Amino acid sequence: GVSHKLPPVESKPSITLHATWGNGLDTHFEGSGCVHCVAAEPMHAVLRVAVVDEAAAAGASLGSDQEVAYDTCVLGVLREGYRVFQLRSLRGTRIDSCYLLCHVALGSQVNAWVDQQQAVATLSHTVSECRARIGDLEAALEAASCVPTVGAPHPSNARSSQTESAEDC
C-alpha cells in the first residue's frame, strides 16, 4: 500500500499528487510530494507511476482518470538515490523525452499488525496473571480477617487479649 506518512495509518492502493504551480521541468507538488510505498514482499510488488491530465479528467465522469503516460517497476529492484522513469504511452511504447525524476529512499518499517497481535497476547497473559494474583490476595485477606491483630479485643470476647487463634473466628 501507499501512504503520505509512516507508519501508515491507512493503506491505500494509490495516491494522487497534484501540481501546485509551475510546469515542465520545475513542477512542484502539494505537501512534501512524499509517498511511502510499504510492501511485505518488495520483490513481488510492482510500483506504477502515472501522469494524469487533470483538465481532461475534470470534464470526464468522477473516478475515470485520463492517464497520458505511465511506467512500472518492481519495488524491490529500486536503488536509493535519484531515479528516472522513462514514461510510456497508454499502448506501452516509450515516449521520447518524457521522463519522471524521483528520489528513492529505502528503509524498513515494523509491521504494526504483528506487533499489535503480540501486544494483545502479552496483555491477555498479564491480565490473566493479575486476576490469579487478585484471587490469591482476596483469599489471603479473607483468611487474615479471621485472625485479629495483636492487642485488639476479639468481637466475641469483650476482654482484652494479646493473641487469638484462627479457630476462634
Buried (B, 14 or more C-beta within 10 A) or exposed (E): BBBBEEEBEEEEEEEEBEEEEEEEEEBEBEEEBEBBBBBEEBEEBEBEBBBBBEEEBEEEEEEEBBBBBBBEEEBBEBEEEEEEBEBBEEEEEEBEEBBBEBEEEEEEEEEEEEEEEEEEEEEEEEEEEEEEEEEEEEEEEEEEEEEBEEEEEBEEEEEEEEEBEEEEE
